[in-house]
Amino acid sequence: MAAIFDAVESAVRSYCRTWPVVFDHAEGIWITDESGNRYLDFFAGAGGVNYGHNNPLLKDDLLDYITANRVVHSLDMSTAAKRTLLEALTRYLLEPRGLDHRVQFTAPSGAATVESALELARKVTGRHLVLGFENSFHGMSLGAMMVSDNAISRSSHGASPARQVPLVHGELDGLAEVFAVRRPAAVIVETVQGEGGVNVGPAEWLRGLSALCREHDVLLIVDDIQVGCGRTGPFFSFESADGVVPDIVCLSKSIGGYGLPLALTLIRSDLDVWAPGEHSGTFRGNNLAFVTAAKALETYWADDALEKGTLAKGELVRERLAELAVGTPWGIRGAGLINGLVFPTGEQARAVCAAAFERGLLVETAGRHGQVVKLMPPLTTTVSELEQGLDLLAASCAAA
């Protein structure tokens, strides 16, 4: 690698230590380094490029917009690009699902939409406490970490876990008593915990959680930053639990369509009590991301073809993982195209990821102890490419 990275870039960098090459080109599921080595990307920008790298169906609209000197930066001013996105969100997401939610554009990170959700929940209810779940991760800002259960990020910023008692993901026992005693403003939940180790919340549990929240006047915030935008099959991960309608939904990562930074918060309309300018940010108006986000919705969510394809591919992944795990202590978790191969130790999982990189496959670890190899290819990955990547994973498991 070029010495400039070690000489100038902060020690905080991490992914480049796992994959010590200089990447230069990317297309679809493939990413290529400066030496011409190609890698199948089962990482997908941590869920930021669900539609693949440099998706040509989105690229043309983006290039046309740039070359015509259209507005790029606009804070929260009204622009033609924002209007097009709001119309697309209404047509392809909100109206078909009967969601009466307003759209708030925040700063373009996942942590920013979480922060806005937390602030609004406290403003609406007049209560401060927001409860999260074991193994959760909601972002690297201080407020987001205070509702997360990620020990490394919390300790590095002095956010003590003692200030929050995390709830048990997937369980309802004792929750009514917690609500009665502590009465939080809101509960924030990832229906499928990505960084936490691909922990899938059962539909019955989500319905029970939603019902308890309504009963105790506690707002339900769904963090769909990593597992929304079709990652589990339907656009929203909570759609698998019929009848669940969150009060607030946090979206980022692939909502931008092309990998461009964008985040937004969906707010039940009667909860939209913000005063003008009460929550602000310079980069709320990323019009380039508005363009590609709208095009992605129009291209992939006008029908259910992508959803069905994702569900079918997810079944294929889990079948192959089950074959790999025969006769081993390994476990399997997943929904749609976020899946995990669970090892007894983090050392084993890291060894598999390293062996995969050597063979041209990018996968990362997840879970409290890094014991899960997480598979998250773009949703547009072909079956042939998926099989190729799974073959590489099998070879990596054998080698490691």
Secondary structure, DSSP 8 states (H G I E B T S, - for coil): --HHHHHHS-TT--HHHHS-S-EEEEEBTEEEETTS-EEEESSHHHHT-TT-BT-HHHHHHHHHHHHTT---B-TT---HHHHHHHHHIIIIIIHHHT--EEEEE--SSHHHHHHHHHHHHHHHHS---EE-BTT----SSHHHHHT---HHHHHHTT--GGG---B-TT--TTHHHHHHHH--SEEEE-SEETTTT-EE--HHHHHHHHHHHHHTT-EEEEE-TTTTTTTTSSSSGGGGSTT---SEEEE-GGGGSSS----EEEEEGGG----TTSS--TTS-BHHHHHHHHHHHHHHSSSSHHHHHHHHHHHHHHHHHHHHHTTSS-EEEEETTEEEEE-SSHHHHHHHHHHHHHTTEE-EEESTTS-EEEE---TT--HHHHHHHHHHHHHHHHH-
